[in-house]
Amino acid sequence: MVAFPKFPVRKGGSAFTLVEVLLVIAIIGIMSALVVSSISNSVADSRMVLARQQQAVLQEALHAWATAQSSGTGSLQSARSNYTASANVLSLVQNYLDSSTYSHFVEYSTNPGQIQSEAMAKSGVYLVFSTWTTTNYPRVNMLP
């Protein structure tokens, strides 16, 4: 016959010891910290993706405006002159943006020459229109 070792039986029932409870709490804390950091990184990444998409939308609107200004009776030189003379380039491309997109940019853009949206403001970036010289086409740049 096989003899099994006898373990001491606790008095008072089957409760967890303090060390076991602290170990479980520590493991849960570590796991929750990993989940929270993963979620916060995802939110920041999503904001930057949205900011890049908004930059592309403004770039497309700028190209559409320049094309419309330089086609037909207009010239690329006159479009460049209008662009350079404008104090607010965002207002030039207003007709090439959705009205809600334009109003969102206007609402969150607090500094002249710097265009922001809610996602950009939370990410700490903004958009600026580059100068339009004879050798290059105007661009929408994202700056920190």
C-alpha positions in Angstrom: 0.0 0.0 0.0 1.2 3.5 -0.9 1.4 6.1 1.8 0.6 9.7 0.9 2.3 12.5 2.8 0.1 14.3 5.2 -0.2 18.1 4.8 -1.1 20.2 7.7 -4.8 21.2 7.5 -5.6 24.8 8.2 -8.0 25.6 11.0 -10.9 27.6 10.0 -11.6 26.4 6.5 -10.0 27.0 3.1 -8.9 30.6 2.9 -6.1 32.2 0.9 -3.0 33.4 2.6 -1.9 37.0 2.5 1.0 36.1 0.2 -1.3 34.5 -2.3 -3.7 37.4 -2.3 -0.8 39.9 -2.8 0.6 37.8 -5.6 -2.7 37.8 -7.4 -3.2 41.5 -7.0 0.3 42.2 -8.3 -0.3 40.0 -11.4 -3.6 41.8 -12.1 -1.9 45.2 -11.7 0.8 44.3 -14.2 -1.7 43.0 -16.7 -3.9 46.1 -16.4 -0.9 48.3 -16.9 -0.1 46.5 -20.1 -3.6 46.9 -21.4 -3.8 50.6 -20.5 -0.5 51.4 -22.2 -1.6 49.4 -25.3 -4.9 51.3 -25.5 -3.3 54.7 -25.0 -0.7 54.0 -27.7 -3.5 53.0 -30.1 -5.4 56.3 -29.4 -2.3 58.4 -30.1 -1.6 56.4 -33.3 -5.2 56.9 -34.5 -4.9 60.6 -34.0 -1.8 60.8 -36.1 -3.4 58.7 -38.8 -6.3 61.1 -38.8 -4.0 64.1 -38.9 -2.2 62.6 -41.9 -5.5 62.0 -43.7 -6.5 65.6 -43.0 -3.2 66.8 -44.4 -3.9 64.8 -47.6 -7.4 66.3 -47.8 -6.0 69.8 -47.6 -3.3 69.0 -50.2 -5.9 67.7 -52.6 -8.0 70.8 -52.1 -5.0 73.0 -52.8 -4.2 71.1 -56.0 -7.9 71.4 -57.1 -7.8 75.2 -56.4 -4.5 75.7 -58.3 -5.8 73.6 -61.2 -9.0 75.6 -61.4 -7.2 78.9 -61.1 -4.7 78.0 -63.8 -7.1 76.4 -66.3 -9.3 78.2 -68.8 -8.5 81.9 -69.0 -6.2 81.8 -65.9 -2.6 81.0 -65.8 -0.3 79.3 -63.4 1.4 82.6 -62.8 -1.8 84.3 -61.8 -2.7 81.4 -59.5 0.8 81.7 -57.9 0.3 85.5 -57.4 -3.2 85.0 -55.8 -1.7 82.3 -53.5 1.2 84.4 -52.5 -0.9 87.5 -51.9 -3.4 85.7 -49.8 -3.1 86.1 -46.0 -5.4 83.1 -45.4 -4.8 80.3 -47.8 -7.4 78.2 -46.1 -10.1 80.5 -47.3 -8.8 80.1 -50.9 -9.5 76.3 -50.8 -12.7 76.7 -48.8 -14.9 75.8 -51.9 -12.8 72.6 -52.4 -13.4 71.3 -48.8 -16.6 69.9 -47.3 -18.2 72.6 -45.2 -18.0 70.7 -42.0 -14.3 70.0 -42.6 -13.6 73.7 -43.3 -15.5 74.8 -40.2 -13.7 72.2 -38.1 -10.3 73.6 -39.3 -11.4 77.2 -38.6 -12.7 76.2 -35.1 -9.5 74.6 -34.0 -7.0 76.9 -35.8 -6.0 79.5 -33.2 -2.7 80.8 -34.6 -2.6 82.6 -38.0 -0.9 80.5 -40.7 -1.2 77.3 -38.6 -4.1 75.0 -39.4 -5.3 72.5 -36.7 -8.1 70.0 -36.1 -9.1 68.4 -32.8 -6.8 65.4 -33.5 -3.9 67.6 -34.4 -4.3 69.8 -31.3 -4.3 66.7 -29.1 -1.3 65.3 -30.9 0.6 68.6 -30.8 1.0 69.1 -34.5 -0.3 71.6 -37.0 -0.4 72.2 -40.8 1.1 75.1 -42.7 1.0 75.9 -46.4 4.5 76.2 -48.0 5.5 79.2 -50.1 4.9 78.8 -53.9 8.0 79.6 -55.9 8.6 79.3 -59.6 10.4 76.0 -59.1 8.0 74.1 -56.9 4.4 73.6 -56.3 2.8 74.6 -52.9 2.6 71.8 -50.3 0.8 71.3 -47.0 3.4 70.5 -44.4 2.8 69.0 -40.9 5.0 70.4 -38.2 5.3 69.5 -34.5 
